[in-house]
Amino acid sequence: MKKYVMLLVCSLLLLSCKEENKDKTEYVKIPSANKTTDIAKQHPGKRIMEQECYICHNPEAPQESMIAPPMIAIKDYYIGDNTTKEQFTEDLIKWVNDPEQESKMPDALFEFGSMPYIPYHADVIAQIAEYIYDYDIERPNWYDEALKEGEGKSKMFKRSIISKEILDANTNMGMAHAMAAKTVLGKNLVQAIGEKGTIGAIEFCSTRALEITDSVSVMNNAIIRRVTDKPRNPKNTANEEELGYITYFKKLVAAGKDPKPIVKSEDGEVDFYYPITTNTMCLQCHGNPQEQITPETLLTIKSLYPQDKAIGYQDNEVRGIWSINFETQE
């Protein structure tokens, strides 16, 4: 009976807390005194961590394709027997705001490089820190074995030379596929513009772009796709996982960082992701109406793509990503 009373009290406290703070901040602090599974699932830090951090720190990714250490490793490194929640929160905020100088994970830094700076408000990081500190977080199925083989967390990130070589080979192959498709599409696009101007480019994209991309896929024994969160052609719509990578690359580019490919390998196959950014030529069709897009061009776009969402971009913004699947290199 006490269990149900306590849950009721926690629920009432949670509701009253939400009502009191709903106008102050988007993130609501949840009492951490009761570590029940239900409260853990509701914690805003969990939601933020899964939406933002898991893009790189995904605990479901295989060890060989991780692009950053799992969050449980961060918890193990940063939280010792005498570490207070306040100290952990402060350390996490410092690290996120200055990842090159404030990291306490030298082996992970050596393995993956420094985390790119992406600006987050301190309150957001504090919510993530509270969730990590107070609750059990997801452990990759390979994590405990990696600790055992590495004789502790200080060596767990050291991959074998063979694995590193294969990862580099997969990265290079993914970039080669992306650049091959980009070159062929770019050559045909320039030709269409030369023959009919911007209108010719739109007509080319509507009738030939997917066909040419598919042809390059066949020639390279890969599945090459260009996907986006703001599609012109609905067939280029990104799936849920790809949307996460697009969000990550957008934040990276907006912060002035040079994005690196995301490479995931499993069961002999590789999934490769790399951003597609806009340039001046792109803005003739993807910029702002009345500024870069002429009325005639806009009319053609609406005629060929009634559900178009691919406008409003500025120079050097993430328009979408290359999403490429191919057999792993060995």
BELLINZI-V190975 format. One record per helix or strand of 2 or more residues. SS is the DSSP state (H for helix, E for strand). FROM is the first residue (numbers start at 1). LEN is the number of residues. If there is no record, write none. Layout:
ss=SS from=FROM len=LEN
ss=SS from=FROM len=LEN
This chain:
ss=H from=2 len=20
ss=H from=37 len=6
ss=H from=44 len=14
ss=H from=63 len=3
ss=H from=71 len=8
ss=H from=85 len=13
ss=H from=99 len=4
ss=H from=106 len=7
ss=H from=122 len=13
ss=H from=143 len=7
ss=H from=153 len=3
ss=H from=161 len=36
ss=H from=198 len=10
ss=H from=209 len=11
ss=E from=223 len=6
ss=H from=234 len=3
ss=H from=240 len=15
ss=E from=262 len=5
ss=E from=269 len=9
ss=H from=283 len=4
ss=H from=295 len=10
ss=E from=318 len=10
